[in-house]
Amino acid sequence: MVLKLHGGNRPGGGNGIVAVLLAEKQIPFELVRVDMAAKEHKTPEHLAKQPFGQVPYIDDDGFIVYESRAICRYLAEKYADQGPTLIPTDLKQKAMFEQAASVESANWHPAVMKVLMEKMGKTMRGETVDEVALAGYVEELREKLKVYDVILGKQKYVAGDEFTLADIFHLMYMPMVVSNGIDVVTTSGPNVARWWNELVTRPSWVKLQAEGVQSTPQ
Ligand SMILES: N[C@@H](CCC(=O)N[C@@H](CS)C(=O)NCC(=O)O)C(=O)O
């Protein structure tokens, strides 16, 4: 049975990084659209699979996995021999990968989310954006990016000189910050700008932006 990805078709959030991983690894899948406007993600059927009432989750022939980063890790290991090596196997390179992945979830992601929630979250709910708070969150994010700029001045990608899943993790939500007019990622240092440009010009990401998350031909 073909792998099923349950989620939305917009490339911005967790769904997007799973879609990038699927494209990079050339894994066939079917997108099962979850109608979030209709609160389908809060139905008992969805909660039985994703108990936090979120998307995405995958159904791999009856095996359910949720949390986008966990899904990516599972698929990267299951299809280790297919497409690019996204999780290194060498002990020390793997430690660098784990370090970069932890930095993403501990430093990058919370800083990105504060900006996104203040700007886009409030705008979507029809609330007034607190411009002073927003400027503070952008500054916090910029401070993180300055550290990234130092790291990326010594190596090509976040885990070393090879592209890994840790780079893909950074494509969750930051593109929405940029598309909301806050282009902090290309203005916080030349190395971050160079790395970010590489990520967003990868064919997997370009196609996803153009077409949204789409089932692949089975
Ligand atoms: N940590 C989760 C976050 C998932 C998440 O926040 N999904 C959003 C859409 S991108 C969602 O389902 N939001 C609805 C909600 O939280 O009620 C993951 O990476 O899978």
The ligand as a Gaussian input file, in Angstrom:
#p B3LYP/6-31G(d) Opt

LIG

0 1
 N        5.364000      19.708000      16.118000
 C        4.347000      19.404000      15.159000
 C        3.628000      20.695000      14.820000
 C        2.503000      20.451000      13.915000
 C        1.677000      21.709000      13.708000
 O        1.812000      22.712000      14.424000
 N        0.805000      21.632000      12.747000
 C       -0.111000      22.719000      12.508000
 C       -0.260000      22.964000      11.036000
 S        1.280000      23.264000      10.234000
 C       -1.444000      22.310000      13.061000
 O       -1.854000      21.173000      12.924000
 N       -2.123000      23.258000      13.681000
 C       -3.430000      23.039000      14.203000
 C       -3.445000      22.975000      15.688000
 O       -2.399000      22.973000      16.336000
 O       -4.562000      22.923000      16.212000
 C        4.950000      18.777000      13.908000
 O        6.080000      19.169000      13.570000
 O        4.345000      17.892000      13.297000

